[in-house]
């Protein structure tokens, strides 16, 4: 997979979506109290998500 900013190939940092799972400590009604342990990646970024250039805000072109 390769992301490219349409404004400059020098821009190398992007924001996109990844899905993660995290264990929580909750009370007896399921209300959040604290995070427990590490975050697990359930689905990493994929080329069909929107990728935004961190430098200029342009929507990147992403190749699989």
N, C-alpha and C positions, 0 to 999 in steps of 0.2 A: 504494500500500500504506500502511496506517495501523495502528499498534499503539496500544492503549489499555490502561492498567492498570485492572483492575477495582476497585481500592481508591481511586485518585485520578487524575483526568485531568491533574493537575499533574505527575505522574511522567512524564518524557520520555525516559529512558535505559533501554535494554533489552540483554540478552545473548541472542544467538542464533548459529546456525551459518552460516558461509560456507566455501566450499571454495577453497583456494588451491594454487598450484603454485610450486615453488621449485627452482632449480638448485642442485645440491650438488657440491662437490669430494669425490671418494671415492678410496680407495686401490685397488690392483689386485684386491682381493677384494670391492669394493663397500661397504666400511665408510665411514661418514660421517667427513669431516675438517673441512669448513667450508661455510657458506652462500656462494653466489656470486650477486651481482646482486640484483635486486629480486624481490619477491613478486608474482605475477600472480594476479588473481582469476579462478578458473575458473567458479564459480557463486556469485553474491551471495546474501544471505539471501532466503529465500522464505517466503511466508505460511503454509506447511504445516509449517514447523519450529516447535519450541517457543521462544517468546520469553519471557524472564524479566525482570521489572522489577528494575532495579538498586537502586531505593530500598527496596522492601519485600519482594521475593522472590516476588511473586505471578506466576502465569502470565498473560500478556497475551492480550487478544483482538485478533486481527489480521484486518483486512479487506483484500481484494485491491484 
